């Protein structure tokens, strides 16, 4: 089957093509590995150089075409849909998938209608919580495009319920959480990981890796640290980008590792005694699926998470690992309990190949007449 996949090029601080990163890379790659001919059209909002690349796959075909949006901005943005449509006409897809954000979902729906081809929409988060959604008409456009789709994949069961109930989607809705590279995220020697990162080998290490932004909930961990730091054995370990929205704790027992490459994040998580997943009770948090949770679980590290959205569902069998969202005291209490008597959630984590194998029949059915 010929499948077109439309998405942005930069995702979660990584380059989809160069870094071969996560969902926006693995979704089309695994479809190609299953024998399909996949064309990925990436828009480079940050003005990346135009590029084309054919990636090796055991089966099928995976081609990336990227076009950067550069000055003059308005003509570039206005012409991109028509350039995309020309590329799609040449490729003649049997299915068009729109992913990554509202503009790409809307563009995929527009192109699929003109090509008279079925549409699939992938919602890796609640796009209504993105900044783009504040532009008048964007939410209505997203909902209308999603209702047109023959198949909708979502990052969580909570988001699947939302698009059924609020968007009024009556077509096939499939929850497909983002997962991990199981070869990279696996149990490692804790002391060796600490030495590798220059962390104290004989301390109690608590921390997290990811966006250290107020909107991502990191303030809950910082507030909990104010309660935990009275224990001299306790150290706080942080890694990830900052945006100036919140002041990071300081002191000799606070270790900021900066922005680590993905393989070093795996070492960091293995170095911790307890890793945290801070999800705020917001329009974004209630429907996201924190990939970090799977990375922590795969590393074999004890976890505590806020009782919001997907984390509440994932850890339903381990209620002692959930803290009350918005409560630093509840979080600190959960961390102390995990340090005293660690409970490791034994949960199955499917790899990308298995996830796409589950979704593939839904996509094939969308292209089958009748």
Short mmCIF file of the C-alpha atoms (twelve columns), coordinates in Angstrom:
data_MODEL
# 
_entry.id   MODEL 
# 
loop_
_atom_site.group_PDB 
_atom_site.id 
_atom_site.type_symbol 
_atom_site.label_atom_id 
_atom_site.label_alt_id 
_atom_site.label_comp_id 
_atom_site.label_asym_id 
_atom_site.label_seq_id 
_atom_site.Cartn_x 
_atom_site.Cartn_y 
_atom_site.Cartn_z 
_atom_site.pdbx_PDB_model_num 
ATOM 1   C CA . UNK A 1   0.000   0.000  0.000  1 
ATOM 2   C CA . UNK A 2   1.239   3.522  -0.791 1 
ATOM 3   C CA . UNK A 3   0.938   5.697  2.320  1 
ATOM 4   C CA . UNK A 4   1.621   9.432  2.636  1 
ATOM 5   C CA . UNK A 5   2.499   10.724 6.110  1 
ATOM 6   C CA . UNK A 6   2.392   14.504 6.760  1 
ATOM 7   C CA . UNK A 7   4.109   15.979 9.823  1 
ATOM 8   C CA . UNK A 8   6.383   18.697 11.179 1 
ATOM 9   C CA . UNK A 9   10.113  18.111 11.129 1 
ATOM 10  C CA . UNK A 10  11.026  19.175 14.672 1 
ATOM 11  C CA . UNK A 11  9.297   17.271 17.463 1 
ATOM 12  C CA . UNK A 12  9.905   17.294 21.236 1 
ATOM 13  C CA . UNK A 13  13.178  19.150 20.700 1 
ATOM 14  C CA . UNK A 14  14.487  16.577 18.219 1 
ATOM 15  C CA . UNK A 15  14.790  16.404 14.441 1 
ATOM 16  C CA . UNK A 16  12.461  13.687 13.161 1 
ATOM 17  C CA . UNK A 17  14.690  12.795 10.192 1 
ATOM 18  C CA . UNK A 18  18.219  13.347 11.504 1 
ATOM 19  C CA . UNK A 19  17.572  11.962 14.990 1 
ATOM 20  C CA . UNK A 20  15.138  9.277  13.756 1 
ATOM 21  C CA . UNK A 21  13.169  10.189 16.806 1 
ATOM 22  C CA . UNK A 22  10.140  8.594  18.425 1 
ATOM 23  C CA . UNK A 23  6.566   8.494  17.152 1 
ATOM 24  C CA . UNK A 24  6.831   10.717 14.074 1 
ATOM 25  C CA . UNK A 25  9.708   8.593  12.802 1 
ATOM 26  C CA . UNK A 26  8.662   5.177  14.038 1 
ATOM 27  C CA . UNK A 27  5.066   5.297  12.793 1 
ATOM 28  C CA . UNK A 28  6.044   5.605  9.102  1 
ATOM 29  C CA . UNK A 29  9.184   3.490  9.506  1 
ATOM 30  C CA . UNK A 30  7.336   0.527  10.950 1 
ATOM 31  C CA . UNK A 31  4.713   0.766  8.200  1 
ATOM 32  C CA . UNK A 32  7.544   0.563  5.668  1 
ATOM 33  C CA . UNK A 33  9.073   -2.374 7.549  1 
ATOM 34  C CA . UNK A 34  5.734   -4.136 7.072  1 
ATOM 35  C CA . UNK A 35  6.071   -3.818 3.308  1 
ATOM 36  C CA . UNK A 36  4.336   -0.524 2.520  1 
ATOM 37  C CA . UNK A 37  5.656   2.280  0.301  1 
ATOM 38  C CA . UNK A 38  5.713   5.296  2.636  1 
ATOM 39  C CA . UNK A 39  6.347   8.920  1.681  1 
ATOM 40  C CA . UNK A 40  6.874   11.287 4.635  1 
ATOM 41  C CA . UNK A 41  6.378   14.976 3.850  1 
ATOM 42  C CA . UNK A 42  7.901   17.112 6.625  1 
ATOM 43  C CA . UNK A 43  7.450   20.847 7.059  1 
ATOM 44  C CA . UNK A 44  10.404  22.615 8.657  1 
ATOM 45  C CA . UNK A 45  8.881   25.491 10.590 1 
ATOM 46  C CA . UNK A 46  12.358  26.586 11.702 1 
ATOM 47  C CA . UNK A 47  13.553  27.088 8.120  1 
ATOM 48  C CA . UNK A 48  15.545  23.872 7.832  1 
ATOM 49  C CA . UNK A 49  17.234  23.220 4.493  1 
ATOM 50  C CA . UNK A 50  15.168  21.329 1.929  1 
ATOM 51  C CA . UNK A 51  16.156  17.688 1.777  1 
ATOM 52  C CA . UNK A 52  15.201  14.286 0.447  1 
ATOM 53  C CA . UNK A 53  16.359  10.970 1.875  1 
ATOM 54  C CA . UNK A 54  15.650  7.296  1.371  1 
ATOM 55  C CA . UNK A 55  16.031  5.315  4.600  1 
ATOM 56  C CA . UNK A 56  16.939  1.653  4.607  1 
ATOM 57  C CA . UNK A 57  14.231  -0.784 5.650  1 
ATOM 58  C CA . UNK A 58  14.107  -4.575 5.625  1 
ATOM 59  C CA . UNK A 59  11.006  -4.397 3.474  1 
ATOM 60  C CA . UNK A 60  8.893   -1.745 1.769  1 
ATOM 61  C CA . UNK A 61  10.172  1.770  1.091  1 
ATOM 62  C CA . UNK A 62  10.616  4.814  3.334  1 
ATOM 63  C CA . UNK A 63  11.296  8.209  1.750  1 
ATOM 64  C CA . UNK A 64  11.501  11.575 3.549  1 
ATOM 65  C CA . UNK A 65  10.952  14.872 1.756  1 
ATOM 66  C CA . UNK A 66  11.442  17.981 3.892  1 
ATOM 67  C CA . UNK A 67  10.689  21.566 2.923  1 
ATOM 68  C CA . UNK A 68  11.707  24.453 5.163  1 
ATOM 69  C CA . UNK A 69  9.593   27.580 5.629  1 
ATOM 70  C CA . UNK A 70  11.868  30.579 5.125  1 
ATOM 71  C CA . UNK A 71  11.499  34.288 4.428  1 
ATOM 72  C CA . UNK A 72  9.391   35.676 2.922  1 
ATOM 73  C CA . UNK A 73  7.266   33.717 5.400  1 
ATOM 74  C CA . UNK A 74  3.742   34.398 4.160  1 
ATOM 75  C CA . UNK A 75  4.318   33.337 0.530  1 
ATOM 76  C CA . UNK A 76  6.199   30.251 1.768  1 
ATOM 77  C CA . UNK A 77  3.333   29.237 4.044  1 
ATOM 78  C CA . UNK A 78  0.702   29.942 1.409  1 
ATOM 79  C CA . UNK A 79  2.476   27.920 -1.276 1 
ATOM 80  C CA . UNK A 80  3.294   24.890 0.909  1 
ATOM 81  C CA . UNK A 81  -0.157  23.216 0.621  1 
ATOM 82  C CA . UNK A 82  -0.035  23.367 -3.180 1 
ATOM 83  C CA . UNK A 83  3.515   22.031 -3.289 1 
ATOM 84  C CA . UNK A 84  2.381   19.227 -1.001 1 
ATOM 85  C CA . UNK A 85  -0.604  18.431 -3.183 1 
ATOM 86  C CA . UNK A 86  1.627   18.235 -6.282 1 
ATOM 87  C CA . UNK A 87  3.954   15.812 -4.492 1 
ATOM 88  C CA . UNK A 88  1.003   13.700 -3.417 1 
ATOM 89  C CA . UNK A 89  -0.467  13.601 -6.911 1 
ATOM 90  C CA . UNK A 90  2.868   12.302 -8.207 1 
ATOM 91  C CA . UNK A 91  3.034   9.690  -5.432 1 
ATOM 92  C CA . UNK A 92  -0.653  8.710  -5.770 1 
ATOM 93  C CA . UNK A 93  -1.154  7.449  -2.177 1 
ATOM 94  C CA . UNK A 94  -3.862  4.988  -1.234 1 
ATOM 95  C CA . UNK A 95  -4.012  6.514  2.276  1 
ATOM 96  C CA . UNK A 96  -3.069  9.948  3.658  1 
ATOM 97  C CA . UNK A 97  -2.080  10.262 7.335  1 
ATOM 98  C CA . UNK A 98  -2.016  13.684 9.034  1 
ATOM 99  C CA . UNK A 99  0.053   13.931 12.208 1 
ATOM 100 C CA . UNK A 100 2.034   16.141 14.600 1 
ATOM 101 C CA . UNK A 101 -0.129  19.298 14.858 1 
ATOM 102 C CA . UNK A 102 -3.268  21.073 13.672 1 
ATOM 103 C CA . UNK A 103 -1.844  22.457 10.385 1 
ATOM 104 C CA . UNK A 104 -0.639  19.038 9.236  1 
ATOM 105 C CA . UNK A 105 -3.918  17.353 10.164 1 
ATOM 106 C CA . UNK A 106 -5.856  20.054 8.304  1 
ATOM 107 C CA . UNK A 107 -3.514  19.840 5.300  1 
ATOM 108 C CA . UNK A 108 -3.834  16.055 5.158  1 
ATOM 109 C CA . UNK A 109 -7.639  16.306 5.259  1 
ATOM 110 C CA . UNK A 110 -7.633  18.942 2.482  1 
ATOM 111 C CA . UNK A 111 -5.293  16.913 0.281  1 
ATOM 112 C CA . UNK A 112 -7.081  13.602 0.889  1 
ATOM 113 C CA . UNK A 113 -10.385 15.187 -0.158 1 
ATOM 114 C CA . UNK A 114 -8.899  16.490 -3.402 1 
ATOM 115 C CA . UNK A 115 -7.227  13.173 -4.143 1 
ATOM 116 C CA . UNK A 116 -10.391 11.288 -3.161 1 
ATOM 117 C CA . UNK A 117 -8.349  9.091  -0.835 1 
ATOM 118 C CA . UNK A 118 -9.118  7.954  2.726  1 
ATOM 119 C CA . UNK A 119 -7.703  9.952  5.602  1 
ATOM 120 C CA . UNK A 120 -6.166  8.852  8.896  1 
ATOM 121 C CA . UNK A 121 -5.326  11.259 11.735 1 
ATOM 122 C CA . UNK A 122 -2.710  10.649 14.422 1 
ATOM 123 C CA . UNK A 123 -3.064  12.669 17.634 1 
ATOM 124 C CA . UNK A 124 0.124   12.223 19.658 1 
ATOM 125 C CA . UNK A 125 -1.249  14.750 22.167 1 
ATOM 126 C CA . UNK A 126 -4.330  16.871 22.688 1 
ATOM 127 C CA . UNK A 127 -3.557  19.413 19.973 1 
ATOM 128 C CA . UNK A 128 -6.199  21.725 21.443 1 
ATOM 129 C CA . UNK A 129 -3.691  22.437 24.229 1 
ATOM 130 C CA . UNK A 130 -1.013  23.601 21.747 1 
ATOM 131 C CA . UNK A 131 -0.370  27.312 21.207 1 
ATOM 132 C CA . UNK A 132 -1.709  27.003 17.641 1 
ATOM 133 C CA . UNK A 133 -5.163  26.324 19.071 1 
ATOM 134 C CA . UNK A 134 -5.400  29.931 20.275 1 
ATOM 135 C CA . UNK A 135 -5.630  31.102 16.674 1 
ATOM 136 C CA . UNK A 136 -9.329  31.654 15.890 1 
ATOM 137 C CA . UNK A 137 -10.798 28.786 13.911 1 
ATOM 138 C CA . UNK A 138 -7.996  26.297 14.553 1 
ATOM 139 C CA . UNK A 139 -9.863  24.080 17.019 1 
ATOM 140 C CA . UNK A 140 -12.909 23.935 14.738 1 
ATOM 141 C CA . UNK A 141 -10.604 23.027 11.842 1 
ATOM 142 C CA . UNK A 142 -8.975  20.248 13.876 1 
ATOM 143 C CA . UNK A 143 -12.286 18.780 14.954 1 
ATOM 144 C CA . UNK A 144 -13.760 18.936 11.459 1 
ATOM 145 C CA . UNK A 145 -10.704 17.244 9.916  1 
ATOM 146 C CA . UNK A 146 -10.661 14.546 12.599 1 
ATOM 147 C CA . UNK A 147 -14.338 13.766 12.046 1 
ATOM 148 C CA . UNK A 148 -13.539 13.189 8.355  1 
ATOM 149 C CA . UNK A 149 -10.918 10.550 9.132  1 
ATOM 150 C CA . UNK A 150 -11.589 6.871  8.554  1 
ATOM 151 C CA . UNK A 151 -9.109  6.021  11.327 1 
ATOM 152 C CA . UNK A 152 -7.973  8.137  14.290 1 
ATOM 153 C CA . UNK A 153 -5.025  7.038  16.406 1 
ATOM 154 C CA . UNK A 154 -4.523  8.694  19.783 1 
ATOM 155 C CA . UNK A 155 -1.771  8.643  22.374 1 
ATOM 156 C CA . UNK A 156 -4.055  7.527  25.217 1 
ATOM 157 C CA . UNK A 157 -7.405  5.959  26.003 1 
ATOM 158 C CA . UNK A 158 -8.430  9.224  27.647 1 
ATOM 159 C CA . UNK A 159 -7.831  11.115 24.403 1 
ATOM 160 C CA . UNK A 160 -9.663  8.415  22.435 1 
ATOM 161 C CA . UNK A 161 -12.701 8.931  24.666 1 
ATOM 162 C CA . UNK A 162 -12.411 12.692 24.243 1 
ATOM 163 C CA . UNK A 163 -12.460 12.637 20.441 1 
ATOM 164 C CA . UNK A 164 -15.424 10.275 20.455 1 
ATOM 165 C CA . UNK A 165 -17.430 12.271 22.976 1 
ATOM 166 C CA . UNK A 166 -16.414 15.886 22.194 1 
ATOM 167 C CA . UNK A 167 -15.437 15.766 18.521 1 
ATOM 168 C CA . UNK A 168 -18.270 13.398 17.693 1 
ATOM 169 C CA . UNK A 169 -15.987 10.994 15.815 1 
ATOM 170 C CA . UNK A 170 -17.938 7.929  14.720 1 
ATOM 171 C CA . UNK A 171 -15.189 6.226  12.742 1 
ATOM 172 C CA . UNK A 172 -12.448 3.878  13.968 1 
ATOM 173 C CA . UNK A 173 -10.589 5.332  16.987 1 
ATOM 174 C CA . UNK A 174 -7.534  3.407  18.218 1 
ATOM 175 C CA . UNK A 175 -5.444  4.257  21.290 1 
ATOM 176 C CA . UNK A 176 -1.751  3.858  20.424 1 
ATOM 177 C CA . UNK A 177 0.545   5.134  23.186 1 
ATOM 178 C CA . UNK A 178 4.003   6.344  22.253 1 
ATOM 179 C CA . UNK A 179 6.570   3.784  23.295 1 
ATOM 180 C CA . UNK A 180 10.342  3.440  23.582 1 
ATOM 181 C CA . UNK A 181 13.482  1.905  22.162 1 
ATOM 182 C CA . UNK A 182 13.713  -1.208 24.330 1 
ATOM 183 C CA . UNK A 183 17.365  -1.772 23.387 1 
ATOM 184 C CA . UNK A 184 18.255  1.636  24.794 1 
ATOM 185 C CA . UNK A 185 15.923  1.763  27.803 1 
ATOM 186 C CA . UNK A 186 16.639  -1.330 29.864 1 
ATOM 187 C CA . UNK A 187 17.949  -2.105 33.357 1 
ATOM 188 C CA . UNK A 188 21.577  -1.028 33.757 1 
ATOM 189 C CA . UNK A 189 24.067  -1.149 36.593 1 
ATOM 190 C CA . UNK A 190 23.087  1.698  38.932 1 
ATOM 191 C CA . UNK A 191 26.562  2.424  40.283 1 
ATOM 192 C CA . UNK A 192 28.126  2.330  36.840 1 
ATOM 193 C CA . UNK A 193 25.502  4.764  35.559 1 
ATOM 194 C CA . UNK A 194 26.213  7.127  38.456 1 
ATOM 195 C CA . UNK A 195 29.954  7.048  37.829 1 
ATOM 196 C CA . UNK A 196 29.392  7.628  34.108 1 
ATOM 197 C CA . UNK A 197 27.395  10.795 34.850 1 
ATOM 198 C CA . UNK A 198 29.528  12.022 37.734 1 
ATOM 199 C CA . UNK A 199 26.773  11.516 40.307 1 
ATOM 200 C CA . UNK A 200 27.364  10.506 43.960 1 
ATOM 201 C CA . UNK A 201 27.347  6.726  44.286 1 
ATOM 202 C CA . UNK A 202 26.259  6.579  47.928 1 
ATOM 203 C CA . UNK A 203 23.349  9.063  47.940 1 
ATOM 204 C CA . UNK A 204 19.600  8.744  47.481 1 
ATOM 205 C CA . UNK A 205 18.955  10.158 44.014 1 
ATOM 206 C CA . UNK A 206 15.559  11.507 43.018 1 
ATOM 207 C CA . UNK A 207 14.873  13.287 39.764 1 
ATOM 208 C CA . UNK A 208 13.550  13.472 36.245 1 
ATOM 209 C CA . UNK A 209 14.532  14.072 32.618 1 
ATOM 210 C CA . UNK A 210 12.482  16.106 30.169 1 
ATOM 211 C CA . UNK A 211 11.257  19.635 29.629 1 
ATOM 212 C CA . UNK A 212 11.952  21.536 32.868 1 
ATOM 213 C CA . UNK A 213 9.138   23.991 32.186 1 
ATOM 214 C CA . UNK A 214 6.434   25.242 34.523 1 
ATOM 215 C CA . UNK A 215 3.781   24.135 32.011 1 
ATOM 216 C CA . UNK A 216 5.174   20.588 32.105 1 
ATOM 217 C CA . UNK A 217 4.620   20.329 35.869 1 
ATOM 218 C CA . UNK A 218 8.227   20.494 37.055 1 
ATOM 219 C CA . UNK A 219 7.158   22.960 39.758 1 
ATOM 220 C CA . UNK A 220 5.623   20.067 41.692 1 
ATOM 221 C CA . UNK A 221 8.993   18.329 41.938 1 
ATOM 222 C CA . UNK A 222 10.744  21.565 42.891 1 
ATOM 223 C CA . UNK A 223 8.199   22.154 45.657 1 
ATOM 224 C CA . UNK A 224 8.529   18.556 46.866 1 
ATOM 225 C CA . UNK A 225 12.316  19.020 46.971 1 
ATOM 226 C CA . UNK A 226 11.826  21.805 49.514 1 
ATOM 227 C CA . UNK A 227 10.372  19.143 51.816 1 
ATOM 228 C CA . UNK A 228 12.818  16.367 50.913 1 
ATOM 229 C CA . UNK A 229 16.090  18.276 51.141 1 
ATOM 230 C CA . UNK A 230 16.079  18.245 54.937 1 
ATOM 231 C CA . UNK A 231 17.325  14.648 54.611 1 
ATOM 232 C CA . UNK A 232 21.095  15.025 53.966 1 
ATOM 233 C CA . UNK A 233 21.189  11.714 52.065 1 
ATOM 234 C CA . UNK A 234 18.841  13.083 49.407 1 
ATOM 235 C CA . UNK A 235 20.048  14.543 46.097 1 
ATOM 236 C CA . UNK A 236 18.015  15.997 43.216 1 
ATOM 237 C CA . UNK A 237 19.044  15.132 39.642 1 
ATOM 238 C CA . UNK A 238 17.626  17.006 36.648 1 
ATOM 239 C CA . UNK A 239 18.168  16.876 32.892 1 
ATOM 240 C CA . UNK A 240 16.459  18.620 30.020 1 
ATOM 241 C CA . UNK A 241 15.800  22.001 28.458 1 
ATOM 242 C CA . UNK A 242 14.696  25.012 30.491 1 
ATOM 243 C CA . UNK A 243 12.647  27.980 29.271 1 
ATOM 244 C CA . UNK A 244 13.048  30.506 32.083 1 
ATOM 245 C CA . UNK A 245 9.461   29.991 33.260 1 
ATOM 246 C CA . UNK A 246 10.531  28.664 36.666 1 
ATOM 247 C CA . UNK A 247 13.639  28.908 38.797 1 
ATOM 248 C CA . UNK A 248 15.543  25.669 39.258 1 
ATOM 249 C CA . UNK A 249 16.604  24.690 42.791 1 
ATOM 250 C CA . UNK A 250 20.267  25.201 43.570 1 
ATOM 251 C CA . UNK A 251 22.755  23.815 46.056 1 
ATOM 252 C CA . UNK A 252 25.483  21.212 46.359 1 
ATOM 253 C CA . UNK A 253 22.906  18.418 46.340 1 
ATOM 254 C CA . UNK A 254 21.218  19.574 43.127 1 
ATOM 255 C CA . UNK A 255 22.747  18.128 39.943 1 
ATOM 256 C CA . UNK A 256 21.684  19.624 36.613 1 
ATOM 257 C CA . UNK A 257 23.034  17.539 33.733 1 
ATOM 258 C CA . UNK A 258 21.835  19.812 30.927 1 
ATOM 259 C CA . UNK A 259 20.258  18.431 27.770 1 
ATOM 260 C CA . UNK A 260 21.433  14.855 27.419 1 
ATOM 261 C CA . UNK A 261 21.459  12.795 24.230 1 
ATOM 262 C CA . UNK A 262 18.868  10.037 24.300 1 
ATOM 263 C CA . UNK A 263 21.278  7.246  25.255 1 
ATOM 264 C CA . UNK A 264 22.538  9.287  28.209 1 
ATOM 265 C CA . UNK A 265 18.969  9.820  29.416 1 
ATOM 266 C CA . UNK A 266 18.746  6.038  29.660 1 
ATOM 267 C CA . UNK A 267 21.844  6.024  31.906 1 
ATOM 268 C CA . UNK A 268 20.459  8.845  34.034 1 
ATOM 269 C CA . UNK A 269 17.173  7.061  34.691 1 
ATOM 270 C CA . UNK A 270 19.083  3.933  35.682 1 
ATOM 271 C CA . UNK A 271 21.175  6.010  38.105 1 
ATOM 272 C CA . UNK A 272 18.141  7.232  40.050 1 
ATOM 273 C CA . UNK A 273 16.540  5.618  43.085 1 
ATOM 274 C CA . UNK A 274 13.200  7.250  42.229 1 
ATOM 275 C CA . UNK A 275 12.180  8.968  38.998 1 
ATOM 276 C CA . UNK A 276 9.191   11.260 38.787 1 
ATOM 277 C CA . UNK A 277 6.506   11.926 36.178 1 
ATOM 278 C CA . UNK A 278 4.872   15.297 36.840 1 
ATOM 279 C CA . UNK A 279 1.708   15.747 34.789 1 
ATOM 280 C CA . UNK A 280 -0.508  18.739 35.529 1 
ATOM 281 C CA . UNK A 281 -4.278  18.444 35.676 1 
ATOM 282 C CA . UNK A 282 -4.765  20.564 32.552 1 
ATOM 283 C CA . UNK A 283 -6.261  20.176 29.085 1 
ATOM 284 C CA . UNK A 284 -2.851  18.935 27.970 1 
ATOM 285 C CA . UNK A 285 -2.026  16.721 30.936 1 
ATOM 286 C CA . UNK A 286 -5.364  14.924 31.087 1 
ATOM 287 C CA . UNK A 287 -4.961  13.514 27.575 1 
ATOM 288 C CA . UNK A 288 -1.214  13.108 27.023 1 
ATOM 289 C CA . UNK A 289 0.757   9.912  27.411 1 
ATOM 290 C CA . UNK A 290 4.149   10.636 29.020 1 
ATOM 291 C CA . UNK A 291 6.635   8.512  27.071 1 
ATOM 292 C CA . UNK A 292 9.006   9.168  29.976 1 
ATOM 293 C CA . UNK A 293 6.925   6.823  32.133 1 
ATOM 294 C CA . UNK A 294 7.708   3.890  29.842 1 
ATOM 295 C CA . UNK A 295 11.397  4.875  29.767 1 
ATOM 296 C CA . UNK A 296 11.495  4.799  33.584 1 
ATOM 297 C CA . UNK A 297 9.640   1.497  33.841 1 
ATOM 298 C CA . UNK A 298 11.838  -0.127 31.178 1 
ATOM 299 C CA . UNK A 299 14.937  1.025  33.073 1 
ATOM 300 C CA . UNK A 300 13.659  -0.824 36.142 1 
ATOM 301 C CA . UNK A 301 13.666  2.363  38.221 1 
ATOM 302 C CA . UNK A 302 11.066  3.067  40.885 1 
ATOM 303 C CA . UNK A 303 8.579   5.726  39.768 1 
ATOM 304 C CA . UNK A 304 6.079   8.142  41.269 1 
ATOM 305 C CA . UNK A 305 3.558   9.974  39.086 1 
ATOM 306 C CA . UNK A 306 0.673   12.379 39.431 1 
ATOM 307 C CA . UNK A 307 -2.809  10.844 39.425 1 
ATOM 308 C CA . UNK A 308 -3.819  12.490 36.143 1 
ATOM 309 C CA . UNK A 309 -5.065  11.081 32.843 1 
ATOM 310 C CA . UNK A 310 -3.071  8.240  31.339 1 
ATOM 311 C CA . UNK A 311 -0.830  7.835  34.400 1 
ATOM 312 C CA . UNK A 312 -3.866  7.086  36.521 1 
ATOM 313 C CA . UNK A 313 -4.851  4.408  33.995 1 
ATOM 314 C CA . UNK A 314 -1.362  2.946  33.550 1 
ATOM 315 C CA . UNK A 315 -0.647  2.691  37.289 1 
ATOM 316 C CA . UNK A 316 -4.182  1.716  38.312 1 
ATOM 317 C CA . UNK A 317 -2.817  -1.504 39.813 1 
ATOM 318 C CA . UNK A 318 -0.192  0.425  41.817 1 
ATOM 319 C CA . UNK A 319 -2.095  3.222  43.591 1 
ATOM 320 C CA . UNK A 320 0.732   3.866  46.080 1 
ATOM 321 C CA . UNK A 321 2.862   5.152  43.185 1 
ATOM 322 C CA . UNK A 322 0.421   7.957  42.429 1 
ATOM 323 C CA . UNK A 323 0.540   11.296 44.218 1 
ATOM 324 C CA . UNK A 324 -2.216  13.879 44.340 1 
ATOM 325 C CA . UNK A 325 -1.658  16.343 41.490 1 
ATOM 326 C CA . UNK A 326 -0.870  19.824 42.744 1 
ATOM 327 C CA . UNK A 327 0.249   18.635 46.182 1 
ATOM 328 C CA . UNK A 328 3.963   18.836 46.920 1 
ATOM 329 C CA . UNK A 329 3.413   17.101 50.270 1 
ATOM 330 C CA . UNK A 330 1.664   14.174 48.581 1 
ATOM 331 C CA . UNK A 331 4.503   13.865 46.094 1 
ATOM 332 C CA . UNK A 332 7.168   14.019 48.803 1 
ATOM 333 C CA . UNK A 333 5.299   11.357 50.785 1 
ATOM 334 C CA . UNK A 334 5.190   9.046  47.728 1 
ATOM 335 C CA . UNK A 335 8.907   9.538  47.103 1 
ATOM 336 C CA . UNK A 336 9.783   8.729  50.720 1 
ATOM 337 C CA . UNK A 337 7.645   5.595  50.554 1 
ATOM 338 C CA . UNK A 338 9.350   4.466  47.349 1 
ATOM 339 C CA . UNK A 339 12.780  5.054  48.857 1 
ATOM 340 C CA . UNK A 340 11.887  3.105  51.994 1 
ATOM 341 C CA . UNK A 341 10.111  0.207  50.265 1 
ATOM 342 C CA . UNK A 342 10.542  0.360  46.484 1 
ATOM 343 C CA . UNK A 343 7.630   -0.931 44.407 1 
ATOM 344 C CA . UNK A 344 8.396   -1.484 40.746 1 
ATOM 345 C CA . UNK A 345 5.413   -1.602 38.434 1 
ATOM 346 C CA . UNK A 346 5.578   -4.754 36.325 1 
ATOM 347 C CA . UNK A 347 3.755   -3.659 33.183 1 
ATOM 348 C CA . UNK A 348 3.981   -4.929 29.597 1 
ATOM 349 C CA . UNK A 349 5.495   -2.378 27.222 1 
ATOM 350 C CA . UNK A 350 4.988   -3.049 23.533 1 
ATOM 351 C CA . UNK A 351 7.678   -1.960 21.115 1 
ATOM 352 C CA . UNK A 352 6.992   0.144  18.036 1 
ATOM 353 C CA . UNK A 353 6.853   -2.878 15.742 1 
ATOM 354 C CA . UNK A 354 4.106   -4.469 17.831 1 
ATOM 355 C CA . UNK A 355 2.128   -1.231 18.138 1 
ATOM 356 C CA . UNK A 356 2.116   -0.608 14.385 1 
ATOM 357 C CA . UNK A 357 1.271   -4.258 13.742 1 
ATOM 358 C CA . UNK A 358 -1.844  -3.692 15.868 1 
ATOM 359 C CA . UNK A 359 -2.782  -0.514 13.993 1 
ATOM 360 C CA . UNK A 360 -2.034  -1.731 10.464 1 
ATOM 361 C CA . UNK A 361 -5.285  -3.727 10.011 1 
ATOM 362 C CA . UNK A 362 -7.310  -0.600 10.810 1 
ATOM 363 C CA . UNK A 363 -5.409  1.371  8.134  1 
ATOM 364 C CA . UNK A 364 -5.813  -1.360 5.551  1 
ATOM 365 C CA . UNK A 365 -9.537  -1.575 6.291  1 
ATOM 366 C CA . UNK A 366 -9.817  2.170  5.666  1 
ATOM 367 C CA . UNK A 367 -8.657  1.648  2.068  1 
ATOM 368 C CA . UNK A 368 -10.881 -1.345 1.410  1 
ATOM 369 C CA . UNK A 369 -14.040 -0.506 -0.565 1 
ATOM 370 C CA . UNK A 370 -17.326 -1.237 1.206  1 
# 
